[in-house]
């Protein structure tokens, strides 16, 4: 079946512009995560959604970052007034309820802020 | 102190060697533990879950020590294809928030 998909795969933008990144989770997966991974670094938790519960936004680095998810479907991560330090790969993962809840990752969006 | 800490390496080992990675976590309420593998410029993929009693999957063995708050991964008979970054992952409490370690890089050489 279809895995997690993300779009765009690459995004180059100018400093100060807003960007929107999209994630399509695996159908039926209730939990969805966003992570940021800078070059040569580990994954940095940003936000997660679980069903209709309030999202855990504790990892968002600033108020320029926001994310939305409608029900158990698509999620969008928005970065306003982008800065060069926002350059990274943004990874989305989803997980179901069964077992130990393996996270399935999308291929990521590589964001470059000039 | 980071919530999940790993030795970044790199570990450079010859084919056939046995290599072990450790990972420590700070939240004693953590309940689920995993090892993920990430190849260069690829997304992470689950390698194995870590159970309290320890578990083995082929050449890979994972152990959990709750008292000392660390988990380990042992790779026996290393293959060239094992070269990757190994990520320690911890989930706290009954929720879904997960914390990834920064990863340990492994290079297996012929």
Interface residues (C-beta under 8 A of the other chain):
Chain A: X31 X33 X35 X41 X42 X43 X45 X48 X50 X56 X58 X91 X95 X100 X101 X102 X103 X105 X106 X107 X108
Chain B: X32 X34 X36 X42 X43 X44 X45 X46 X49 X87 X91 X95 X96 X97 X98 X99 X100 X101 X102 X103
